[in-house]
Amino acid sequence: MSDVGGASGGSGKFKAFESSFKSAPVQKSPDQKLREVSEMYEKHFLREMMKAMRSTVHEGGFIQSNQAEKIFREQLDDHYVEKWGERGGIGLSEMIYKQLVEKFGVMMGMKTPVAKPQGPLPLDAKSEYRAQPFQHPGKKQSVSYRFDIPAVDAVANGAPSAAAPASREPVKAPWDGVLLGKKSLADQQTLLEIGHDNGLKSQMVFKGGVSNLSTGDKLQAGDTLGFLSSEAKSLYWTVEPGPETVSE
């Protein structure tokens, strides 16, 4: 009897262990969760589209569809939607997924937070520069700032400043990246474009000279790109989504 009881007890413990193992919830990664949400929204859109398409087809003739046929039709449409989703859908879920990652990626640990920029001009408590945001025409997915530069002959410490220097504050690279291009514009303006390693792209326009840089040069955050001229009144900095990665 003791053997039977022991066997029964062992079997019970094993079943308890097996049950607890099977019932353990499967942890989904943040990427899987966002994928599922994106696919769910796409399927919902497809179902609503199917309903709208069905509503444009008017029943006619002597035989009208009964309730059972309507239920079967809805189930068939759901089947079509599921099959479309299995074959990649219509691309809507991928668009939604990218938007969700862009908005919640840092919060969910899927994206590394963008480090504080080290340029193009200093904006600490002691800095005399102030950045004003503005909307860059033709660039809806961008963030743009205008740095207003004080006049050279501004009063400092209660006394007029000395003679105007040939150049002023250095313009620096905000983050690591690669110089995509440089161009001389009218009125001695300079345009610089940088593709950053964090997936962003910078465009800077200012009046002044450029350092000895060539397209394709690797840049580190804080590297000097050029210098503002003594006549510079503003520096324009636009940040927009760039290539996913610039570094090799």
Steps between C-alpha positions, in 0.01 A plus 500: 500500500783730578647446154171579337459809709854606421446449132176689518667783686784517251256504212305779666812710549600449138154600378512810720839590357380432145189709555697794640744480210223500240312781665804727520424810291715554196667837520483690173767745397408867444560446130249212490243706688527793259488263202180343631339839564597619151358188336183532708443856377561396141252212523244730658546742210462217247181374667350848492602531135330168419182615675504826305546309175216260586269792578537631144362176356120514513301178515255441218281234352235286660731320743626705792796400719396359834674556834701178476643602164595841634681342796682261266599793278646686797695192603627461144612864495682445831669198344614713207636765738695239697650360181600847381672555835689170473628603157632835621186708489490823301796667671291696749620300802863576415425874486319486833782294652764755400293785643452313829872426525580864429262617772540231768828329408709678763238444770480127420877454481504439125692815415793671666414852617658770287793649687503869579652685200840662537431763238460678274530781756518486881167533681608480862402746770797726420437503125387815325327303225130419506328248272159583354306211336343551158342288227732437207305536173467171315625287791203379702694232689769732627582718799664832423660765719627850437789613721497877539854635530558824698661789319879529526486849647261394778578641842685253726540557874378859465763596242512481118682199362834526325549495124298239317691172465550333164291204617297402800351185648600171339220294346520141626360161408199417721556122491732244344452451128626555147517822301255450213578824323587867518395782273567872468184709471436863418606775741791293632263245651609139549283188499616182672327162509593224747365146520515398865560155641176525702289499183447877481622749243605859566497794264666824607505836327714782634720788391863415549789274404524122495779290644718285277239227455407283203184310418513158661717609794413332829399743774487471876252687715649839583739513201539849355329536161571867443479845654235769496608817328488832683201595281295190581159576647341155506577132467230263374503137609256239368483142630306234312486120476795372299642163407455229763873481549795693366781318667644182353 
